[in-house]
């Protein structure tokens, strides 16, 4: 039971810790958190945000695992220091006005540019309308609980520049929150910025006003709500991001990234009304990123809630930056298509854990997907201790999505013949070592389990263990070797002749 305190997930008064589960299965173990050997909290999850701390002070942190009053294991102590308080710059001191009408791009950007190292740009209560903003190293952008940065509806407030878009470097409109422009030639270099924190408030990208403008404009592709790249040490904490014209939170070419207790709202507004005219709006996209944590967060989307990516086809393979060591735990997913990997994965994806998550009205819980031309590999991926309920029939089986558990190398193809061999080339992708454990599924549409590999390169080593599923369709397996089933029960609808169909 190892204990971790990611260096990026520190503020002047909070620290984040997380630890490995004592054992697989339901959360019956109680974990007790101690700060300087004093009890702080008791939880049944595997992370805790420690609050009320002093700036620039070292703390001793320890966690115990207990069951029925019996001590099972101790992790730590480890010693972690909070950040210094730093200087705080209030955007209203630079002339920003939070009346929801005035454009504040210049004033807020001036505050960011003036922010000293380890400083904070603070946005007080109010609605601050703004165009694209560009952050820098060693700073915090902190919104008060009742503050909103509202994206301008005017396209001229978002310059066009080169950023990765659907796996390739293309011209795209700036997002509401960005890092400074990086030229394509710099993509494969070490991260250019470090120590960036975004916390609090609401980032509303005003996607309904921008979507059609950006979609139809010949000069650029759509921007995100927040698109950040080339960072080593990024922390998003206790913030809400909503209404993006494209993917909501896009993190590119970055390492040591933690998202803690954030909310993504890309399908419904604050009153529960659906955002009109938005589509292809993923929630969170770690894209060629390493050492990523998504903890205790709530993600609502009209597409993939989380999509782990690493570039597309030949360009993605040439850049060659994988996504790896990614942990998604204690999260809630709603609508959309769950926690996905791909389909742009040409730099490779490996060592991914999705654990202790709930999926509500989501068509898929896990979608591992690619197709011919991508190349590279997806491997060592685990989904475990997951509960999924989907009573919605808004989405059914398509070329894009086919099942609650969906591992698919025919993704996006209008036609696919399971025994039609193609030559094996550098563009032939591989999938292996994928595990689904301790999962309950109750869905109104699709397969319970859909596994479809390539006839010229079968998927390898797929584990299905302790799974109970109710779905209109049962289990379909095509072109997959070494499929292990242990305690798997599937209840298909009466119209299904067979609950399980295998073809090799």
Secondary structure as the mmCIF struct_conf table of DSSP 4:
data_model
#
loop_
_struct_conf.conf_type_id
_struct_conf.id
_struct_conf.beg_label_comp_id
_struct_conf.beg_label_asym_id
_struct_conf.beg_label_seq_id
_struct_conf.end_label_comp_id
_struct_conf.end_label_asym_id
_struct_conf.end_label_seq_id
STRN STRN1 UNK A 3 UNK A 4
TURN_TY1_P TURN_TY1_P1 UNK A 7 UNK A 8
BEND BEND1 UNK A 9 UNK A 9
STRN STRN2 UNK A 10 UNK A 10
BEND BEND2 UNK A 12 UNK A 13
STRN STRN3 UNK A 15 UNK A 19
BEND BEND3 UNK A 22 UNK A 27
STRN STRN4 UNK A 30 UNK A 35
TURN_TY1_P TURN_TY1_P2 UNK A 36 UNK A 37
STRN STRN5 UNK A 38 UNK A 43
BEND BEND4 UNK A 44 UNK A 46
STRN STRN6 UNK A 47 UNK A 50
BEND BEND5 UNK A 52 UNK A 52
HELX_LH_PP_P HELX_LH_PP_P1 UNK A 53 UNK A 54
TURN_TY1_P TURN_TY1_P3 UNK A 55 UNK A 56
STRN STRN7 UNK A 58 UNK A 67
TURN_TY1_P TURN_TY1_P4 UNK A 68 UNK A 69
STRN STRN8 UNK A 70 UNK A 81
HELX_LH_PP_P HELX_LH_PP_P2 UNK A 82 UNK A 84
STRN STRN9 UNK A 88 UNK A 90
HELX_RH_3T_P HELX_RH_3T_P1 UNK A 91 UNK A 94
TURN_TY1_P TURN_TY1_P5 UNK A 95 UNK A 95
STRN STRN10 UNK A 99 UNK A 103
HELX_RH_AL_P HELX_RH_AL_P1 UNK A 105 UNK A 114
HELX_LH_PP_P HELX_LH_PP_P3 UNK A 115 UNK A 116
TURN_TY1_P TURN_TY1_P6 UNK A 117 UNK A 118
STRN STRN11 UNK A 119 UNK A 123
BEND BEND6 UNK A 125 UNK A 125
STRN STRN12 UNK A 126 UNK A 130
STRN STRN13 UNK A 133 UNK A 135
BEND BEND7 UNK A 137 UNK A 138
STRN STRN14 UNK A 139 UNK A 143
TURN_TY1_P TURN_TY1_P7 UNK A 145 UNK A 146
STRN STRN15 UNK A 147 UNK A 151
BEND BEND8 UNK A 153 UNK A 153
HELX_RH_3T_P HELX_RH_3T_P2 UNK A 155 UNK A 157
BEND BEND9 UNK A 158 UNK A 158
STRN STRN16 UNK A 160 UNK A 165
TURN_TY1_P TURN_TY1_P8 UNK A 166 UNK A 167
STRN STRN17 UNK A 168 UNK A 173
BEND BEND10 UNK A 176 UNK A 176
STRN STRN18 UNK A 177 UNK A 179
HELX_LH_PP_P HELX_LH_PP_P4 UNK A 180 UNK A 181
HELX_RH_3T_P HELX_RH_3T_P3 UNK A 184 UNK A 186
TURN_TY1_P TURN_TY1_P9 UNK A 187 UNK A 188
BEND BEND11 UNK A 189 UNK A 189
BEND BEND12 UNK A 192 UNK A 192
STRN STRN19 UNK A 193 UNK A 199
BEND BEND13 UNK A 200 UNK A 201
STRN STRN20 UNK A 202 UNK A 204
HELX_RH_AL_P HELX_RH_AL_P2 UNK A 207 UNK A 215
TURN_TY1_P TURN_TY1_P10 UNK A 216 UNK A 216
TURN_TY1_P TURN_TY1_P11 UNK A 218 UNK A 219
STRN STRN21 UNK A 221 UNK A 221
HELX_LH_PP_P HELX_LH_PP_P5 UNK A 222 UNK A 223
BEND BEND14 UNK A 225 UNK A 225
STRN STRN22 UNK A 226 UNK A 229
BEND BEND15 UNK A 230 UNK A 230
STRN STRN23 UNK A 231 UNK A 237
BEND BEND16 UNK A 238 UNK A 238
STRN STRN24 UNK A 240 UNK A 242
BEND BEND17 UNK A 245 UNK A 246
BEND BEND18 UNK A 248 UNK A 248
STRN STRN25 UNK A 249 UNK A 252
BEND BEND19 UNK A 253 UNK A 253
STRN STRN26 UNK A 255 UNK A 260
BEND BEND20 UNK A 261 UNK A 261
STRN STRN27 UNK A 263 UNK A 265
BEND BEND21 UNK A 266 UNK A 267
STRN STRN28 UNK A 268 UNK A 268
TURN_TY1_P TURN_TY1_P12 UNK A 270 UNK A 271
BEND BEND22 UNK A 272 UNK A 272
HELX_LH_PP_P HELX_LH_PP_P6 UNK A 273 UNK A 273
STRN STRN29 UNK A 274 UNK A 274
HELX_LH_PP_P HELX_LH_PP_P7 UNK A 275 UNK A 275
TURN_TY1_P TURN_TY1_P13 UNK A 276 UNK A 277
BEND BEND23 UNK A 280 UNK A 280
BEND BEND24 UNK A 283 UNK A 283
STRN STRN30 UNK A 284 UNK A 287
BEND BEND25 UNK A 288 UNK A 288
STRN STRN31 UNK A 290 UNK A 295
BEND BEND26 UNK A 296 UNK A 296
STRN STRN32 UNK A 298 UNK A 300
BEND BEND27 UNK A 302 UNK A 303
BEND BEND28 UNK A 305 UNK A 305
STRN STRN33 UNK A 306 UNK A 308
STRN STRN34 UNK A 309 UNK A 309
HELX_RH_AL_P HELX_RH_AL_P3 UNK A 313 UNK A 319
STRN STRN35 UNK A 323 UNK A 329
BEND BEND29 UNK A 330 UNK A 330
STRN STRN36 UNK A 332 UNK A 334
BEND BEND30 UNK A 335 UNK A 335
TURN_TY1_P TURN_TY1_P14 UNK A 336 UNK A 337
STRN STRN37 UNK A 339 UNK A 341
BEND BEND31 UNK A 343 UNK A 344
TURN_TY1_P TURN_TY1_P15 UNK A 346 UNK A 347
STRN STRN38 UNK A 349 UNK A 360
BEND BEND32 UNK A 361 UNK A 361
BEND BEND33 UNK A 363 UNK A 363
BEND BEND34 UNK A 365 UNK A 365
STRN STRN39 UNK A 366 UNK A 369
TURN_TY1_P TURN_TY1_P16 UNK A 372 UNK A 373
BEND BEND35 UNK A 376 UNK A 376
STRN STRN40 UNK A 377 UNK A 390
BEND BEND36 UNK A 394 UNK A 394
BEND BEND37 UNK A 399 UNK A 400
STRN STRN41 UNK A 403 UNK A 408
BEND BEND38 UNK A 409 UNK A 410
TURN_TY1_P TURN_TY1_P17 UNK A 411 UNK A 412
BEND BEND39 UNK A 414 UNK A 414
TURN_TY1_P TURN_TY1_P18 UNK A 418 UNK A 419
TURN_TY1_P TURN_TY1_P19 UNK A 426 UNK A 427
STRN STRN42 UNK A 430 UNK A 443
BEND BEND40 UNK A 444 UNK A 446
STRN STRN43 UNK A 447 UNK A 452
STRN STRN44 UNK A 454 UNK A 454
TURN_TY1_P TURN_TY1_P20 UNK A 455 UNK A 456
STRN STRN45 UNK A 457 UNK A 457
STRN STRN46 UNK A 459 UNK A 470
BEND BEND41 UNK A 472 UNK A 472
STRN STRN47 UNK A 473 UNK A 478
BEND BEND42 UNK A 479 UNK A 479
STRN STRN48 UNK A 480 UNK A 491
TURN_TY1_P TURN_TY1_P21 UNK A 494 UNK A 495
BEND BEND43 UNK A 497 UNK A 497
BEND BEND44 UNK A 499 UNK A 499
STRN STRN49 UNK A 500 UNK A 503
#
